Amino acid sequence: MAIESLEMALKHFATPIYVYHEIVHNRYVVDSFRGRGVVFVDELHDVPIGSTLMFSAHGVSPQIRQLAKERKLTALDATCPLVTKVHLEAIKYARDGYHIILIGHEGHDEVLGTMGEAPESITLVETEDEVAALPFTTDDRLAYLTQTTLSVDDANRIIRCLRQQFPQIAAPPKDDICYATQNRQEAIRILASEANLCLVVGSQNSSNSQRLAEIAGEYNIPSYLVDGPADMHSEWFQGIETVLISAGASAPEHLVEAIIDRLRESYQATVEVRTIRKEEVTFPLPKALRKL
């Protein structure tokens, strides 16, 4: 949805179009847009007053939205609805007097946006040790939320620690971790035992892609995160019979196909498609773009 939103914006708005942070965490996608008149920024002060600005899939804090208004920017919001759900939960819990324990990675764009919704009421934890060091008691009104792109296993370990330490802690009505992230993690767990090597199509700064490579590594097979065929090295495949291929949630399908084509051309690979989960979820475009 975020990529489609930016494609549509390029057709209907004059360039340059500015995007706050990377539209998705995929190097190929970002470089492709950059070559077509999109400017990715980390500070809104770098966006000229009155310009067109898109918020990335990872979401932004209320402070960023307000600054965009003050700079008279035409703001297009491509935040993933699953991220918006976490923002709304944070607002509700804070309003109801809870202190929120956010499970996530410090500095990640999504975490920065979520914490900005209620900065005085959110504490970030990344590890079980950090949970043990929390200053709260069983008398405190607590709730937890998670970054949407975490490893399910990692998140569950920390959640178990939180529940053991704070039995009263409230949980979100529905799991926060993205369905696409969960499906890919599940597929690797099911299929890794049949493979000698795993390739994950995704970028180094993609949290969900990193988690996929880490999960494959847990099954004692080499696992590599690649942006495309240029990142593949022939020595990886010496003595390898079966390669498991997965991709981060924002990796374009044509990059996956390019990886498969390289394996066919270089190693006469035959391809078997396994379907673990069918994904039929779609998200609407931002309101401002639906009218175009």
Sine and cosine of phi, psi and omega as CSV:
sin_phi,cos_phi,sin_psi,cos_psi,sin_omega,cos_omega
0.00,0.00,-0.69,0.72,-0.02,-1.00
-0.90,0.43,-0.67,0.74,0.01,-1.00
-0.91,0.41,-0.69,0.73,0.03,-1.00
-0.89,0.46,-0.60,0.80,0.02,-1.00
-0.88,0.47,-0.69,0.73,-0.01,-1.00
-0.93,0.36,-0.60,0.80,0.09,-1.00
-0.85,0.52,-0.71,0.71,-0.01,-1.00
-0.92,0.39,-0.64,0.77,0.01,-1.00
-0.87,0.48,-0.61,0.79,0.02,-1.00
-0.90,0.44,-0.50,0.87,0.00,-1.00
-0.98,0.21,-0.48,0.88,-0.18,-0.98
-0.92,-0.38,-0.21,0.98,-0.01,-1.00
-0.84,-0.55,0.50,-0.87,0.01,-1.00
-0.94,0.34,0.57,-0.82,0.09,-1.00
-1.00,0.05,0.41,-0.91,0.06,1.00
-0.97,0.23,0.57,-0.82,0.18,-0.98
-0.97,-0.23,0.74,-0.68,-0.04,-1.00
-0.99,-0.17,0.59,-0.81,0.06,-1.00
-0.80,-0.60,0.78,-0.62,0.03,-1.00
-0.98,0.19,0.93,-0.37,-0.17,-0.99
0.92,0.39,0.00,-1.00,0.01,-1.00
-0.95,0.32,0.64,-0.77,-0.05,-1.00
-0.86,0.52,-0.68,0.74,0.22,-0.97
-0.62,-0.79,0.31,-0.95,-0.01,-1.00
-1.00,0.07,0.96,0.28,0.07,-1.00
-0.58,-0.81,0.88,-0.47,-0.12,-0.99
-0.87,0.49,-0.68,0.73,-0.03,-1.00
-0.88,0.47,-0.71,0.70,-0.01,-1.00
-0.88,0.47,-0.72,0.69,-0.03,-1.00
-0.90,0.43,-0.72,0.70,0.00,-1.00
-0.89,0.45,-0.60,0.80,0.02,-1.00
-0.89,0.45,-0.72,0.70,0.02,-1.00
-0.92,0.39,-0.61,0.79,-0.01,-1.00
-0.86,0.50,-0.58,0.81,0.01,-1.00
-0.96,0.27,-0.11,0.99,-0.04,-1.00
-0.91,-0.42,0.26,0.97,0.10,-1.00
0.98,-0.22,0.27,0.96,0.07,-1.00
-0.99,-0.15,0.71,-0.70,0.02,-1.00
-0.91,-0.42,0.85,-0.53,0.00,-1.00
-0.99,-0.10,0.77,-0.64,-0.09,-1.00
-0.77,-0.63,0.45,-0.89,0.09,-1.00
-0.95,-0.30,-0.13,0.99,0.03,-1.00
-0.72,-0.69,0.77,-0.64,-0.01,-1.00
-0.93,0.37,-0.32,0.95,0.06,-1.00
-0.92,0.40,-0.27,0.96,0.06,-1.00
-1.00,0.09,-0.06,1.00,-0.01,-1.00
-0.98,-0.18,0.87,-0.50,0.00,-1.00
-0.85,0.53,0.60,-0.80,0.03,-1.00
-0.83,0.56,0.71,-0.71,0.04,-1.00
1.00,0.06,0.04,1.00,-0.04,-1.00
-0.98,0.18,0.14,-0.99,0.10,-0.99
-1.00,-0.03,0.78,-0.62,-0.06,-1.00
-0.78,-0.63,0.67,-0.74,0.10,-0.99
-0.90,-0.44,0.71,-0.70,0.14,-0.99
-0.99,0.11,0.69,-0.73,-0.09,-1.00
-0.95,0.30,0.08,-1.00,-0.01,-1.00
-0.88,0.47,-0.35,0.94,-0.12,-0.99
-0.99,0.10,-0.14,0.99,0.05,-1.00
1.00,0.08,0.29,-0.96,-0.01,-1.00
-0.68,-0.73,0.26,-0.97,0.01,-1.00
-0.99,0.13,0.31,-0.95,0.08,-1.00
-0.85,0.52,-0.51,0.86,0.00,-1.00
-0.90,0.45,-0.62,0.78,0.02,-1.00
-0.93,0.36,-0.65,0.76,0.04,-1.00
-0.88,0.48,-0.67,0.74,-0.01,-1.00
-0.92,0.40,-0.66,0.75,0.01,-1.00
-0.90,0.43,-0.60,0.80,0.05,-1.00
-0.88,0.48,-0.64,0.77,0.04,-1.00
-0.90,0.43,-0.70,0.72,-0.03,-1.00
-0.89,0.46,-0.52,0.86,0.00,-1.00
-1.00,-0.02,0.15,0.99,0.06,-1.00
0.82,0.57,0.68,0.73,0.02,-1.00
-1.00,0.03,0.59,-0.81,0.16,-0.99
-0.99,0.15,0.98,-0.20,-0.14,-0.99
-1.00,-0.08,0.81,-0.59,0.07,-1.00
-0.92,-0.39,0.82,-0.57,-0.15,-0.99
-0.97,-0.22,0.96,-0.26,0.02,-1.00
-0.98,-0.21,0.43,0.90,0.02,-1.00
-0.87,0.49,0.72,-0.69,0.07,-1.00
-0.86,0.50,0.75,-0.67,0.01,-1.00
-0.84,0.54,-0.47,0.88,0.03,-1.00
-0.94,0.34,-0.52,0.85,0.09,-1.00
-0.95,0.30,-0.67,0.74,0.05,-1.00
-0.84,0.54,-0.63,0.77,0.05,-1.00
-0.83,0.55,-0.70,0.72,0.01,-1.00
-0.91,0.41,-0.65,0.76,0.04,-1.00
-0.86,0.52,-0.71,0.70,-0.03,-1.00
-0.91,0.42,-0.60,0.80,0.05,-1.00
-0.91,0.42,-0.65,0.76,0.02,-1.00
-0.88,0.47,-0.69,0.72,0.01,-1.00
-0.88,0.48,-0.71,0.70,-0.04,-1.00
-0.90,0.44,-0.74,0.67,-0.02,-1.00
-0.88,0.47,-0.68,0.73,0.00,-1.00
-0.90,0.44,-0.66,0.75,0.01,-1.00
-0.89,0.45,-0.55,0.84,-0.03,-1.00
-1.00,0.06,0.14,0.99,0.11,-0.99
1.00,0.03,0.24,0.97,0.04,-1.00
-1.00,0.07,0.48,-0.88,0.29,-0.96
-0.99,-0.15,0.75,-0.66,-0.15,-0.99
-0.99,-0.17,0.76,-0.65,0.16,-0.99
-0.99,-0.14,0.92,-0.38,-0.02,-1.00
-0.99,-0.13,0.86,-0.51,0.04,-1.00
-1.00,-0.02,0.89,-0.45,-0.05,-1.00
-0.04,-1.00,-0.09,-1.00,-0.06,-1.00
-0.98,-0.21,0.83,-0.56,-0.02,-1.00
-0.85,0.53,0.72,-0.69,0.04,-1.00
1.00,0.04,-0.20,0.98,0.03,-1.00
-0.92,0.40,0.63,-0.78,-0.05,-1.00
-0.80,0.60,-0.68,0.73,-0.03,-1.00
-0.91,0.42,-0.66,0.75,0.00,-1.00
-0.90,0.43,-0.66,0.75,0.01,-1.00
-0.87,0.50,-0.67,0.74,0.00,-1.00
-0.92,0.40,-0.70,0.71,-0.01,-1.00
-0.90,0.44,-0.71,0.71,-0.02,-1.00
-0.91,0.42,-0.46,0.89,0.02,-1.00
-0.93,0.36,-0.28,0.96,0.02,-1.00
-0.95,0.32,-0.51,0.86,-0.03,-1.00
-0.42,-0.91,0.90,0.43,-0.15,-0.99
-0.85,0.53,-0.49,0.87,-0.01,-1.00
-0.99,0.16,-0.17,0.98,-0.12,-0.99
-0.87,-0.49,0.22,0.97,-0.06,-1.00
-0.79,-0.62,0.72,-0.69,0.14,-0.99
-0.86,-0.51,0.77,-0.64,-0.02,-1.00
-1.00,-0.02,0.70,-0.72,0.13,-0.99
-0.76,-0.65,0.59,-0.81,0.03,-1.00
-0.90,-0.44,-0.40,0.91,-0.13,-0.99
-0.70,-0.71,0.24,-0.97,0.06,-1.00
-0.91,0.41,-0.56,0.83,0.04,-1.00
-0.89,0.45,-0.60,0.80,0.03,-1.00
-0.93,0.37,-0.55,0.84,0.09,-1.00
-0.89,0.46,-0.71,0.70,-0.03,-1.00
-0.88,0.48,-0.45,0.89,-0.05,-1.00
-1.00,-0.01,0.01,1.00,-0.02,-1.00
-0.89,0.45,0.61,-0.79,-0.12,-0.99
-1.00,0.04,0.19,0.98,-0.11,-0.99
-1.00,0.03,0.20,-0.98,0.03,-1.00
-0.81,-0.58,0.06,-1.00,0.01,-1.00
-0.95,0.31,-0.11,0.99,0.06,-1.00
-1.00,0.00,-0.19,0.98,-0.05,-1.00
-0.99,0.16,0.54,-0.84,0.03,-1.00
-1.00,0.07,0.97,-0.26,-0.13,-0.99
-0.83,-0.56,0.47,-0.89,0.13,-0.99
-0.58,-0.81,0.39,-0.92,0.07,-1.00
-0.83,-0.55,0.49,-0.87,0.13,-0.99
-0.70,-0.71,0.28,-0.96,0.02,-1.00
-0.75,-0.66,0.49,-0.87,0.23,-0.97
-0.87,0.50,0.59,-0.81,-0.15,-0.99
-0.97,0.25,-0.27,0.96,-0.13,-0.99
-0.94,-0.35,0.39,0.92,-0.01,-1.00
-0.97,0.24,0.30,-0.95,0.24,-0.97
-0.91,0.42,0.75,-0.66,0.01,-1.00
-0.86,0.50,-0.68,0.73,-0.02,-1.00
-0.89,0.45,-0.71,0.70,0.00,-1.00
-0.88,0.47,-0.71,0.70,0.00,-1.00
-0.88,0.47,-0.68,0.73,-0.03,-1.00
-0.91,0.41,-0.57,0.82,0.05,-1.00
-0.89,0.46,-0.69,0.72,-0.01,-1.00
-0.94,0.34,-0.62,0.79,0.04,-1.00
-0.88,0.47,-0.67,0.75,0.03,-1.00
-0.87,0.49,-0.67,0.75,0.03,-1.00
-0.89,0.46,-0.68,0.73,0.01,-1.00
-0.88,0.47,-0.68,0.73,-0.03,-1.00
-0.93,0.36,-0.58,0.82,0.04,-1.00
-0.92,0.38,-0.65,0.76,-0.06,-1.00
-0.98,0.18,-0.56,0.83,-0.04,-1.00
-0.74,-0.67,0.99,0.15,-0.07,-1.00
-0.85,0.53,-0.38,0.92,-0.06,-1.00
-0.99,0.11,-0.06,1.00,-0.15,-0.99
-0.89,0.45,0.69,-0.72,-0.01,-1.00
-1.00,0.04,0.54,-0.84,-0.01,-1.00
-0.92,-0.40,0.49,-0.87,0.07,-1.00
-0.89,0.46,0.49,-0.87,-0.05,-1.00
-0.85,0.53,-0.56,0.83,0.03,-1.00
-0.75,-0.67,0.47,-0.88,0.01,-1.00
-0.80,0.60,0.68,-0.73,-0.02,-1.00
-1.00,0.10,-0.39,0.92,-0.12,-0.99
-0.94,0.33,0.74,-0.67,-0.09,-1.00
-0.81,0.58,0.70,-0.71,-0.01,-1.00
-0.87,0.50,-0.60,0.80,-0.01,-1.00
-0.92,0.40,-0.62,0.79,0.07,-1.00
-0.90,0.43,-0.73,0.69,-0.01,-1.00
-0.89,0.46,-0.69,0.73,-0.03,-1.00
-0.87,0.49,-0.69,0.73,-0.02,-1.00
-0.93,0.37,-0.62,0.78,0.05,-1.00
-0.90,0.44,-0.68,0.74,0.01,-1.00
-0.89,0.46,-0.67,0.74,-0.02,-1.00
-0.89,0.47,-0.67,0.74,0.01,-1.00
-0.91,0.42,-0.65,0.76,0.01,-1.00
-0.89,0.46,-0.60,0.80,-0.02,-1.00
-0.96,0.28,-0.60,0.80,-0.18,-0.98
-0.98,-0.20,-0.29,0.96,-0.12,-0.99
-0.86,0.51,-0.54,0.84,-0.04,-1.00
-0.92,0.38,-0.27,0.96,0.00,-1.00
-1.00,-0.07,-0.07,1.00,-0.12,-0.99
-0.91,-0.42,0.33,-0.94,0.08,-1.00
-0.97,-0.24,-0.20,0.98,-0.05,-1.00
-0.33,-0.95,0.52,-0.86,0.02,-1.00
-0.82,-0.57,0.73,-0.69,0.15,-0.99
-0.93,-0.38,0.80,-0.60,0.09,-1.00
-0.92,-0.38,0.86,-0.50,0.02,-1.00
-0.99,0.12,0.94,-0.35,-0.05,-1.00
0.09,-1.00,0.23,-0.97,-0.08,-1.00
-0.99,-0.11,0.36,-0.93,-0.07,-1.00
-0.89,0.46,-0.49,0.87,-0.03,-1.00
-1.00,-0.05,0.19,0.98,0.05,-1.00
-1.00,-0.03,0.93,-0.37,-0.05,-1.00
-0.86,0.50,-0.72,0.70,-0.07,-1.00
-0.94,0.34,-0.52,0.86,0.06,-1.00
-0.93,0.37,-0.67,0.74,0.05,-1.00
-0.85,0.52,-0.66,0.75,-0.01,-1.00
-0.90,0.44,-0.62,0.78,0.00,-1.00
-0.89,0.46,-0.70,0.71,0.02,-1.00
-0.90,0.44,-0.63,0.77,0.01,-1.00
-0.90,0.43,-0.67,0.75,-0.01,-1.00
-0.90,0.44,-0.68,0.73,0.04,-1.00
-0.87,0.49,-0.63,0.78,0.02,-1.00
-0.89,0.46,-0.46,0.89,0.02,-1.00
-0.91,0.41,-0.31,0.95,0.00,-1.00
-0.99,-0.12,0.30,0.95,0.11,-0.99
0.87,0.49,0.59,0.81,0.16,-0.99
-0.85,-0.53,0.54,-0.84,0.06,-1.00
-0.86,0.52,0.64,-0.77,-0.03,-1.00
-0.68,-0.73,0.76,-0.65,-0.07,-1.00
-0.78,-0.62,0.68,-0.73,0.07,-1.00
-0.99,-0.13,0.86,-0.52,-0.09,-1.00
-0.76,-0.65,0.61,-0.79,0.09,-1.00
-0.99,0.14,-0.44,0.90,-0.03,-1.00
-0.05,-1.00,-0.08,-1.00,-0.07,-1.00
-0.84,0.53,-0.50,0.87,-0.03,-1.00
-0.89,0.45,-0.37,0.93,-0.02,-1.00
-1.00,0.05,-0.07,1.00,-0.04,-1.00
-1.00,0.09,0.63,-0.78,-0.01,-1.00
-0.86,-0.51,0.71,-0.70,-0.12,-0.99
-0.87,0.49,-0.54,0.84,-0.04,-1.00
-0.91,0.41,-0.36,0.93,0.04,-1.00
-0.87,0.50,-0.53,0.85,-0.23,-0.97
-0.98,-0.19,0.09,1.00,0.05,-1.00
-0.92,0.38,0.84,-0.55,0.00,-1.00
0.97,0.23,0.13,0.99,-0.02,-1.00
-1.00,-0.04,0.75,-0.66,0.01,-1.00
-0.98,-0.22,-0.62,0.78,-0.09,-1.00
-0.75,-0.66,0.80,-0.60,0.01,-1.00
-0.92,-0.39,0.78,-0.62,0.10,-1.00
-1.00,-0.08,0.80,-0.60,-0.01,-1.00
-0.90,-0.44,0.79,-0.61,0.14,-0.99
-0.73,-0.69,-0.04,-1.00,-0.04,-1.00
-0.45,-0.89,0.53,-0.85,0.12,-0.99
-0.89,0.46,0.34,-0.94,-0.11,-0.99
-0.88,0.47,-0.43,0.90,-0.04,-1.00
-0.96,-0.28,0.17,0.99,0.02,-1.00
-0.97,0.26,0.78,-0.62,0.01,-1.00
-0.90,0.43,0.59,-0.81,-0.04,-1.00
-0.86,0.50,-0.56,0.83,-0.06,-1.00
-0.92,0.38,-0.40,0.92,0.08,-1.00
-0.95,0.30,-0.61,0.79,0.09,-1.00
-0.88,0.48,-0.70,0.71,0.01,-1.00
-0.90,0.44,-0.58,0.81,0.01,-1.00
-0.91,0.41,-0.61,0.80,0.07,-1.00
-0.89,0.45,-0.72,0.70,0.00,-1.00
-0.89,0.46,-0.68,0.73,0.02,-1.00
-0.87,0.50,-0.66,0.75,0.02,-1.00
-0.89,0.46,-0.65,0.76,0.03,-1.00
-0.91,0.41,-0.61,0.80,0.05,-1.00
-0.91,0.42,-0.73,0.68,-0.08,-1.00
-0.93,0.35,-0.67,0.74,-0.13,-0.99
-1.00,0.03,-0.47,0.88,-0.13,-0.99
-0.77,-0.64,0.21,0.98,0.00,-1.00
0.79,0.62,0.64,0.76,-0.05,-1.00
-0.93,0.37,0.60,-0.80,0.22,-0.97
-0.98,-0.20,0.52,-0.86,-0.15,-0.99
-0.90,-0.43,0.75,-0.67,0.09,-1.00
-0.85,-0.53,0.83,-0.56,0.00,-1.00
-1.00,-0.06,0.78,-0.63,0.07,-1.00
-0.92,-0.38,0.75,-0.66,0.05,-1.00
-0.96,-0.30,0.91,-0.41,0.02,-1.00
-0.99,-0.12,-0.69,0.72,0.05,-1.00
-0.63,-0.77,0.67,-0.74,0.13,-0.99
-1.00,-0.01,0.75,-0.66,0.01,-1.00
-0.96,-0.28,0.88,-0.48,-0.03,-1.00
-0.82,-0.57,0.24,0.97,0.00,-1.00
-0.98,0.21,0.70,-0.72,0.12,-0.99
-0.76,-0.65,0.49,-0.87,0.00,-1.00
-0.88,-0.47,0.63,-0.77,0.01,-1.00
-0.94,0.33,0.43,-0.90,0.10,-1.00
-0.93,0.37,0.33,-0.94,0.11,-0.99
-0.82,0.57,0.54,-0.84,-0.08,-1.00
-0.80,0.60,-0.65,0.76,-0.05,-1.00
-0.90,0.43,-0.43,0.90,-0.01,-1.00
-1.00,-0.03,-0.40,0.92,0.00,-1.00
-0.91,0.42,-0.41,0.91,-0.05,-1.00
-0.99,0.16,-0.22,0.97,-0.11,-0.99
-0.99,0.17,0.00,0.00,0.00,0.00
